[in-house]
């Protein structure tokens, strides 16, 4: 995408506004880190349930990497201070953030105290969690939907098919165990893929300027 | 409405230049931005961005602040109140120009249609 502005160029105000207003949202490597942490946390669950110190070597490096990511984004893309949002829009955003939380709580409540788990019931509660998380991701930044739909829609469709797999027919216990593992990894994996794709979008919207001899800012 | 009845408004030359317009558009979408972000999003060279920012500061449309963080200079730019109103005014003017041009395009069509309409019998 060649978006250079010189004296004869045409300014694309919509692109400039889109990048500026969604700059923080497009810093996808944070989602990748969150997804990796989530995945490692899931994998370590059998050990960490008994020995909680197991979580320390997981959380500590992630904190260091998060700090490094902040520095990376600041050096590569710069920094902005966002304009304060209207009170109403902040309230709507807070309510939308509650949607995945409510979905996870309701889903977990539906599957709690099940001695003999019914795959279809678990599939329904998982679907509730999956859809509520995706509704939040889809609607949190509507301006970005035109750019994100290329990867969000396929991920949503594939994820929904995986979640609904037990509804398609009866599954044996081995397949059910495999399906549960897939479900556990679905959200972290989606975070990683969406994060990487968001990062690629940001790189394409803000390509690195041609290198110049001096590294100091002029003026 | 004829071509002569409504003059086409002219935009502010200080804002209309593409590089300065890009900078002002970015700054109007945030509270402040640093030099690196402005360069990345506008794809201007350091020299050009620097010159345009100085021009905008001289015109009183932006405020530039410099601070040294980790032994490196950080230049932060924000829009002044005047800068904010100038960019808003610029887009209003451009909308008016667009509307005016569309009106001028439609005028001959309207005239042609009027001439083709048969006069009512008396």
Boltz contact constraints between the chains, C-beta under 6 A:
constraints:
  - contact:
      token1: [A, 3]
      token2: [B, 43]
      max_distance: 6.0
  - contact:
      token1: [A, 4]
      token2: [B, 43]
      max_distance: 6.0
  - contact:
      token1: [A, 5]
      token2: [B, 18]
      max_distance: 6.0
  - contact:
      token1: [A, 5]
      token2: [B, 19]
      max_distance: 6.0
  - contact:
      token1: [A, 5]
      token2: [B, 22]
      max_distance: 6.0
  - contact:
      token1: [A, 5]
      token2: [B, 42]
      max_distance: 6.0
  - contact:
      token1: [A, 5]
      token2: [B, 43]
      max_distance: 6.0
  - contact:
      token1: [A, 5]
      token2: [B, 44]
      max_distance: 6.0
  - contact:
      token1: [A, 9]
      token2: [B, 18]
      max_distance: 6.0
  - contact:
      token1: [A, 11]
      token2: [B, 18]
      max_distance: 6.0
  - contact:
      token1: [A, 11]
      token2: [B, 21]
      max_distance: 6.0
  - contact:
      token1: [A, 11]
      token2: [B, 22]
      max_distance: 6.0
  - contact:
      token1: [A, 13]
      token2: [B, 25]
      max_distance: 6.0
  - contact:
      token1: [A, 16]
      token2: [B, 25]
      max_distance: 6.0
  - contact:
      token1: [A, 16]
      token2: [B, 26]
      max_distance: 6.0
  - contact:
      token1: [A, 17]
      token2: [B, 29]
      max_distance: 6.0
  - contact:
      token1: [A, 19]
      token2: [B, 41]
      max_distance: 6.0
  - contact:
      token1: [A, 20]
      token2: [B, 26]
      max_distance: 6.0
  - contact:
      token1: [A, 20]
      token2: [B, 29]
      max_distance: 6.0
  - contact:
      token1: [A, 20]
      token2: [B, 30]
      max_distance: 6.0
  - contact:
      token1: [A, 21]
      token2: [B, 29]
      max_distance: 6.0
  - contact:
      token1: [A, 77]
      token2: [B, 40]
      max_distance: 6.0
  - contact:
      token1: [A, 78]
      token2: [B, 34]
      max_distance: 6.0
  - contact:
      token1: [A, 78]
      token2: [B, 36]
      max_distance: 6.0
  - contact:
      token1: [A, 78]
      token2: [B, 37]
      max_distance: 6.0
  - contact:
      token1: [A, 78]
      token2: [B, 40]
      max_distance: 6.0
  - contact:
      token1: [A, 79]
      token2: [B, 34]
      max_distance: 6.0
  - contact:
      token1: [A, 80]
      token2: [B, 30]
      max_distance: 6.0
  - contact:
      token1: [A, 80]
      token2: [B, 33]
      max_distance: 6.0
  - contact:
      token1: [A, 80]
      token2: [B, 37]
      max_distance: 6.0
  - contact:
      token1: [A, 81]
      token2: [B, 31]
      max_distance: 6.0
  - contact:
      token1: [A, 81]
      token2: [B, 32]
      max_distance: 6.0
  - contact:
      token1: [A, 82]
      token2: [B, 30]
      max_distance: 6.0
  - contact:
      token1: [A, 83]
      token2: [B, 30]
      max_distance: 6.0
  - contact:
      token1: [A, 83]
      token2: [B, 31]
      max_distance: 6.0
  - contact:
      token1: [A, 206]
      token2: [B, 40]
      max_distance: 6.0
  - contact:
      token1: [A, 206]
      token2: [B, 41]
      max_distance: 6.0
  - contact:
      token1: [A, 209]
      token2: [B, 39]
      max_distance: 6.0
  - contact:
      token1: [A, 212]
      token2: [B, 46]
      max_distance: 6.0
  - contact:
      token1: [A, 217]
      token2: [B, 35]
      max_distance: 6.0
  - contact:
      token1: [A, 217]
      token2: [B, 73]
      max_distance: 6.0
  - contact:
      token1: [A, 217]
      token2: [B, 75]
      max_distance: 6.0
  - contact:
      token1: [A, 218]
      token2: [B, 46]
      max_distance: 6.0
  - contact:
      token1: [A, 218]
      token2: [B, 50]
      max_distance: 6.0
  - contact:
      token1: [A, 219]
      token2: [B, 50]
      max_distance: 6.0
  - contact:
      token1: [A, 219]
      token2: [B, 53]
      max_distance: 6.0
